Amino acid sequence: MSTKRNSPAVTSRTKPQHRKAAKHECDIESSEVTNESLRAMIREEVGRAIQDAVREIMDEKFVKVTELLNNFTVLTMSTKRNSPAVVTSRTKPQHRKAAKHECDIESSEVTNESLRAMIREEVGRAIQDAVREIMDEKFVKVTELLNNFQQSLSFFNETYEEMKRSLEEKNAKIHDLENKNTALQVSVKDITKRINQLEQHARASNVELQCVPEHRAENLVNTVKQLATVIKCNINDSEILHCTRIAKINPTNKRPRSIIVKFSSPRIRNSFLAAAITYNKTNKKDKLSSAHLGISTDNPAPIYVVEHLSPENKSIHAAARLRSKELGYKYLWVRNGKIFMKKEESSETLLINNFEKLRNLT
């Protein structure tokens, strides 16, 4: 019946009557083609949305996205089944076929647009729910991490406070030890100075004879008396309390060991020293040597008569001789265990009793 009513439209388009059935079949095929293209469009939109969602969510949400795809497939199939009924259910007069066809196309477009909007809305809602669920799970994990971090931070804070207290205690102890060390250094310096003074005072009656040649059958007392005769200093045996050679500081040194002579009093020691100095000044070309003792007359070695200094004063005296050569000091002498220096005849006399004064000399 619908074919007969539509026959005027066929005659207006100059179509044969026997091809009406074929035209109707073409309309159905066109509708199916439209549905196929709509289906492809839906699949494309859904696929794009799912791809974007899958990039952002975890693998465990893939099942929900698959269910969402199944729902879209069912919706598409139901739309395909209902499309021919919409087209064939309406019967219009033959002269309004063109207008009907245009309205069907517009309705199909409206339906496609609304369906697309619905699909976008559903996909967006599903993605939002999935992302929200994932964010909730991630938020729980982040909260746990923050709690763990807070606990760790509290632990480190307590450890830091404990280390800080311990460090403050250690600093206080170190400061106290530094003060004690400073006091001890001052005490040690003072004690060292006093010991040096005591050692030097114990040597107040001693003289040191340097570079006197050694031999096995030597008699040191006779050697001292012979030197006293040469320098014209009257010394009795009773005034020589002790006489001996001392060990070398440097065993590899080829100089003979020094002779230490202990007199009965500092006064006699000073007389002996003064006589030796006077003799050397008077006889500059024939100073005291081993020839005066009858030893090594062919190649006499000089003999030096000096005060017996303590080890500390001896070190200061050796350093003072080197320093005087560096700075051009002309005079350096020892008197009563004290070391003196003078740069010129008219210069101030300097007492050198420690190494610090030597370093400060200019």
Secondary structure, DSSP 8 states (H G I E B T S, - for coil): -HHHHTHHHHHHTT--GGGHHHHHHHHHHHHHHHHHHHHHHHHHHHHHHHHHHHHHS-GGGHHHHHHHHHHHHHHHHHHHHHHHHHHHS----GGGHHHHHHHHHHHHHHHHHHHHHHHHHHHHHHHHHHHHHHHHHHHHHHHHHHHHHHHHHHHHHHHHHHHHHHHHHHHHHHHHHHHHHHHHHHHHHHHHHHHHHHHHHHTTTEEEEES----TT--HHHHHHHHHHHTT----GGGEEEEEE---SSTT--S---EEEEESSHHHHHHHHHHHHHHHHH-TTS-SBGGGGTSSSSS--B-EEEE---HHHHHHHHHHHHHHHHHT--EEEEETTEEEEESSTTS--EEE-SHHHHHT--
